Amino acid sequence: QVQLVESGGGTVQAGGSLRLSCTASIPINNFNTDFMAWYRQAPGKQRELLATMTVRGHTTYTDVVKGRFTISRDDSKRTLYLDMKALRPEETADYYCNTHHSGTDYWGQGTQVTVSL
């Protein structure tokens, strides 16, 4: 069983920045962990993949956030980060951390991000 706890959400003006954190209950540089990822879900919409990072540090981004969002991690703190800049009002959503570990998907409880005009 893996627990993920997100934090760092809040309200920010359009064009602003936020850093989200996701702390795991296990080491995140564990090779039983295929990848870690950030998703978001806006009201009335499907959950959307934003960025992934493999245990070896390879990263991918969906086009809509490429160049504005950065996924990173601190293995000593068992924490995954998502640095977001140039935020847009349409990016108001609940943001979730995800990991695929030993064949099972785990999710955090989410952290809410509101981008105001």
Buried (B, 14 or more C-beta within 10 A) or exposed (E): EBEBBBBBBEEBEEEBEBEBBBBBEBEBEBEEBBBBBBBBBBEEEEBBBBBBBEBEEEEBBBEEBEEBBBBBBEEEEBBBBBBBBEBEEEBBBBBBBBBBBEEEEBBBEBBEBEBEE
